[in-house]
């Protein structure tokens, strides 16, 4: 290798000069070619360089996959710092092991590992277990695929110092990920993730043991029903109603949902829930999911289930993502058609249901709270207020922040938490979102309403009459690779330095900048206040549209995704501060949704012009 290094270096430099390889990719590639811990990859790297496979090398080395909002996540590959492969998984496990051993007492040197149905998930879970065992960490490994919230539960149940879930959640088949949990059962927070990242980046030779040897001598222990049973009981014990007369179609989207969602609702007594036959098959290629993209936030995923739902006259359609921590919802209307209810509105239905049932049972106090995030619907505030509980919603995106506030404020005071991205939690058995408890409560609520001749859609309208009409939408700009990252950075920088004064019909009046900890007035972009917490790359713009009988507040939030190559925009139209909706609900919906659509179209044009 040493004798050929000059020739290899010359080829790499020529590729950089011709634009076939970026400077970042060059730097990461050189590391893999010169550091002894990567020696086993040298023959393959030399072959790729000699063949001029620069596109493969660029994709494999353009970055070092960081710990983002939900751990490390990216495309799988055979090698490279920018893909999920044997080395990057082992580095991740090593970083977690070092973190545990350095910062936690010996009694916490225990870990539990789970994985979903994705391709290579079991392989990556075994690599992780082998590294942990080599570090002297007692390791529990689920014997087959399980849900992410069950992993959170298992960390707490087994009193582990950490947990790892191998999953890329709802991403396409090419991706996988490595989610890290602290001893609380919640995902590691930012300071902990940074300490793990430091250990990952300093990793050289990584200790490992033969998996079967460690299994034989007890350093790795397989687990299953001894955790499954208590997890399911913990969810079912959260039941708030005995109403069970409701029919539903459930799809696990080729993932793990049958082990959690379906089992729990059956054990809770729902006898009319049918599992979708073709998407029941655990398969990391997601063959029967639309576009092989199993994200139940996507309308096409739920729409594809309508024919099967019609066959059984289902009141609800429920679909969990592959690791079953999120659930999508569609409800049948009075005319027999199905309407998709997005994450924010599902959150409102669930929050109101849990609060109403808890209040009727006399188990609410002013100290109780609901929790949400900065980019989720502000409608949670009037709902919480109407039930006399606190609302904590100044949280960054990522359910780990809801899990953290549960522990900081007191788990016994926690009632419900949600994110707009169809993530929900009630109860104290876990510290991560769970499709299981959400499905249980949606079925209970639908059964309660059905007994009175109503649907979930009817209940939503009742909430809108009571609290005002809130609507929301999203827009994303996907920008892949190194050039894409630069485009995302440009959009964020322009929003900070030269923000628009109007977006469509909305006059923008202020912006909250959670990265620079400032509140600025618009259009002058002058600092008028400070934000101490939280700290994150989020911008929130507020504006107003004057409409007779429906004066509308407009809000949109912008944040680069922590797990995908995109910048996301979350848009809201709602009753303006101090104003009450006066139009009839049908007219109000039309007027406010037209505002939202105009704002979304104008924002899209502004984004495109910024990166042009």
Secondary structure, 3 states (H helix, E strand, C coil): CCCCHHHHHHHHHHHHHCCCCCHHHHHHHHHHHHCHHHHHHHHHHHHHHHCCCHHHHHHHHCCCCCCECCEEEEEECCCCCCCECHHHHHHHHHHHHHHHHHHCCHHHCEEEEEECCCCCHHHHHHHHHHHHHHCCCEEEEECCCCCHHHHHHHHHHCCCCEEEEECCCCCCCCEEEEEEEECCCCECCHHHHHHHHHHHHCCCCCCCCCHHHHHHCCCEEEECHHHHHHHHHHHHCCCCCCCCCCCEEEECCCCCHHHHHHHHHHHCCCCCEEECCHHHCCCCCCCCCHHHCCCCCCHHHHHCCHHHHHHCCCCEEEEECCCCCCEEEEEECCCCCEEEECHHHHHHHHHHHHHHHHHHCCCCCCCCEEECCCCCCCHHHHHHHHCCCEEECCCCCCHHHHHHHHHHHCHHHEEEEEECCCEEECCCCCCCCCHHHHHHHHHHHHHHHHCCCCCHHHHHHHHHHHHCCCEEEEEEEECCHHHHHHHHHHHHHHHHHCCCCEECCEEEEEEEECCCCEEEECCCCEEEEECCCCCCCEEEEEEEECCCCCCEEEEEEEEECCCCCEEEEEEEEEECCCCCCCCCHHHHHHHHHHHHHHHHHHHHHHHHHHHC
